[in-house]
Amino acid sequence: MPLMRTETFKMFCDLADTRSFTKAAQISGVTQSAVSQQVHSLERTFKSLLIERSKKEFRLTREGQVLYEHGKQIVQLQASLLSKMEEIKNIVSGTIHVATIYSIGLHDLPRHIQRLLEQYPTVNVHVEYCQADEVYEDVLTGTADLGLVAYPTKHSELAIVPFSQDLLVFACHPQHPLAGQKSVSLKSLARQKLIGFEPGLPTRRALNKILRKHGVAVTHAMEFDNVETLKRAVEIDAGVAILPKSTIRQEVAKQTLAALPIAEGNFYRPLAAIHKKNKVLSLAMKQLLTLLKTQRH
């Protein structure tokens, strides 16, 4: 039996993890046809069918499951070996695939990437902007090495690395009647046109919990799936919002938005990086995590 390249095992494992020829091809930077050819090559080598092609749902055969389990060990062993060799030689290079929610990707991540590339110019960082549920999916399937999320959700397969606590503030147009106050009470939101995130987003769920705890019932005039569109609505005085302070620094500096403390106290939005627990982190990934953890707000 001919020796198989580790890349072939990795491609098959990526296919099994993602259950998608398209995503497996994206991870390896090849075509879907190339992934199919590698699967056929493995089947010829082991003289076994590895995928049940008659099923509409992607499913491995018994032989495919065995190959996946042992192939995963081979891939992880090689990754661990390469990582150890990099550490010995202090080589920080390679590509990091990061999946991030928009607010972190636009307002927190850029300065960390800049510092990383200043120190290690041979590192390449590929950033994908996603909704929170897509970030988790990309990390779990291996499409992304690291994910950046707010209000991280525990998962048996994921490691959570907290790196910041983002203060929540009341945001409004500079000419809004509440803009001149020292602070704004949550109870006053009941009388305002509130602009918020869509109900399924983690930040919206957390804000709903805060409002319920303080007995405040609100009606949302508008709902958006990202912070940038939400900010634009507040800038034209379509309503008010509770937003992470880090996301409106530029607007406050330009005086297109006013930010005020919340009278009931400080509320924070926790930010964290996530990665698969069994993933071998390259030295470049470790350095990026170190930069994230040491640059707290």
N, C-alpha and C positions, 0 to 999 in steps of 0.2 A: 504493500500500500504506500503510495507516495506521501511525503510529508506535506502537511497543509500549512499555509501561511497564516499567521495570527490575524491578519487583516480579514481573511475569509471567515474565520470564526466570529470576529467582531461584527462583520456585516450581517451574519446570520443571527447573532444575538440581538443586534439592533432591530432586525426585522421581527423577531419574536417579541421584543419589548414593545415596539410601536404598533405591531399588527398592521403595518402599512409599508408597501414597497416604496411609496413616494417618500415617506419620512425617513426610512432606512437609507434611501439614496441621498437625501439631503444631508444626513449626518456624515456620510462618507464622502460627499462631494462628487458623486457619480450619477449615472443615469439609472432609471428603473430597470432598463434592460440589463445593465451590468449586475444589478442585484439578482435578477432572475438567473443570469448565467452562473453566478457564484452558487446559488442554491442547486441548480442542475449539476454543477461540478461536484458539490458535496454529495449529492444523491448518487452520482456515478461512482464516486470514491468509496462510499459506504454501502453501495448496492441496496439502498433503502429509500423509500419515500419518506420525506421529512415533513411535508405539509399536506393536509387533507384538502385536495383541490376540488372535491365534489361538494364541499360544504360552502354555503354562502358566508358563514362566519369563519374568520381566520382561526385555524386550529392546527397545532402541531400533532404529528403522529407520535406514538410511543418512542420510536427511534429519534424523532425530531426533538422530543423533550429531553431525552438522554444526551443528545448532542448539545442542546442548549445549556443544560446544567454543567456539563464538563467544559464546553467551549467558554462559558462565562468564567470558569476558574482559570482557564488558560489566558484569557484576555486580561483578567485582573492581576494575574501573576506577572505578566509582561509589563503592565502599567506600573505595578509596584516596583519592579526591577528598574524600569526607566526612571521612575521618580527618585529612587535611592541613588542611582548613578548621577542624576542631576544635582541632588543635594550634596553629594561628595565633591562634585566638580563646581558646585555653586552656579549652575547654569539655569538661568531663568529665561525661558523662551517658549514658543508654541502658541497655539490659538486657544482662547477661552470663549466658549459660547455662553452668553448670558441672556436669560429671559427675564424681563422686568416689567412691572406695571408702569404706566406712563409717568406718574408723578415722581417716582424714584429715578426713572431713567432720564428724565429731563432736568431734574433739579438737584439730585444727590450724586448720581453716578458719574457725570462728566468730570468733575474735579478729581475723583479717585482714579479714573482711567488716565487722566492727564499726568498725575503723579507717578502712576505705574509705568507709563511709557517713557517718562523722563528718566526714570531709574533703569528701566529695562526696555530699550528701544526695539529689541527683537521679538517682543511679545505682540501678539495681535488679538484684539478683543472684538468679537462680533456680537452686537447687541440686537435683540429682538424685542419689540414693544408689544405687549399682550395684555389681555384682561387677566385678573388674578387666577381664575380657574385654568386658563391656558398655560400660565407659568408653572403651576403644579403639574399639569399633564406633561409639559415639555421636559421637566426635570425627571419625572418618574419614568418616562419612556426613553430618556437618554438623549433627546434632541438638544437639550441644554445642559451644560456642566453645572451652572449655578442659576438660581432663581432669586429675584429680589421682590419681596412682598411686604405689605402692611398687615398688621394683625395676623401673624403667622398661625396657621392651623396645624395642629399636631397630626402626624401620620407615621404609622409604624415603619415605613421604609425611608423616611426623611430625617435628616439632621437639620436642626434649626440653629442658626448663628445670629443672635441679636446684635445689631450694630448702632441703633439710634433710637431716641425717643423724640418724636416730632410734636411740638406744642400746637394745640388747636386754638384758633382765635376766631373772633367774630369779624367778618369782612363785609364791607359795604362801600357804596359810592362815597367819595369825600364830602359831597354836599347832602348826604343823607342826614335826617334829624338826629340819629344816634351817633353820628361820627364825632361829635364834639364831647361825648362823655368820656369819663376815665375808664369805665368798664361797662359791659352790657350783661344784664341778667338773662339767663336762659328763659325765664318766664316771659320776657318781652318778645320772644320769638313767636308766641302764639298770636300776636297782633301784626306780624310781618309777613310779607310774601317771601317764603323761604325757598331758596334754590338749593337743591341737594343732588347727591349721587343717586344712581338707579338703585332700587331696593336690594338687588342681589349682591352688590359690591360690599366687601368687608368693612370699609370705612362707613358706609351708610348704616350697616347693621350695628356697628359700634356706637354711632351717633344716636340711633334710635334707642339703644339701651340706656345711654346717658340721659336722654330726654324723659324716658319712662321713669327712671329712677328719681328724677326731680319733679315728676308729676306734670310735665309739660306736653300738651297736645298741639301738634302743628299740622298745617296743611301745606304741602309742597306745590308751589306754583309752577316749577319746572324741575326736571330731573335729567341728568346727563351721565354718560358712562366714562367721562374723563374730566380731570381737573381743569384742563386748558379751556374747554368750551364753557365749563361752569364759571370760570373767572371772567370770561368775556361777557356773560350775561349780567354778572354783578357790576362790571365796569360801565355798562350802559344803564345802570340803575333799574334793572328789571326785577331786582329783589336783593335779599341779603343771604349770607351763607356762613357756615362754620367750616373753616378750611385749615389745613396744616400751614403753619407759619412759613415754613421753608419754601412753599410753593408760590407765595405771593410777595417775596422780598423785592423783586424787581418792580412790581406794580406799586408797592408802597413807596419805594424810593422815587418813582416817577410821579407819585401822587395821583395815580389813576384809581387806586383803591386805598381805603383806610382799614387798619387792623386794630382791634381793641381786645383787651383781655376779657375773659369770661368771669363774671363776678363770683360765681359759685366756687371758683378755684381753678387750678391748672389741670387740664386734661391732655393726655399725650397719646399720640398714635405710634405704637411700636413698629419699628422697621427691622426686617431680618433677611438674611441670606439663607437659602435652603439648598441642600444637595442630597443625593442618595447616600444612605449610611454606608453602603458597601463600596462607594466610589473611591478610587485612589486619586487623591488630589495632587495635581502637578505642583511644582514649586511656584509657577506663575499664579495658579489659583490660590495657593496659600498666601502669596504676597498681596493679592487683591483683597482677600478676606481680612488680612492684617490691616490694610489701609482703611477699609470700611470700619473696622472695630475701633481704630485709634482716632477717627475723625468724627467724634460725637458732636451733636449740636449743643 
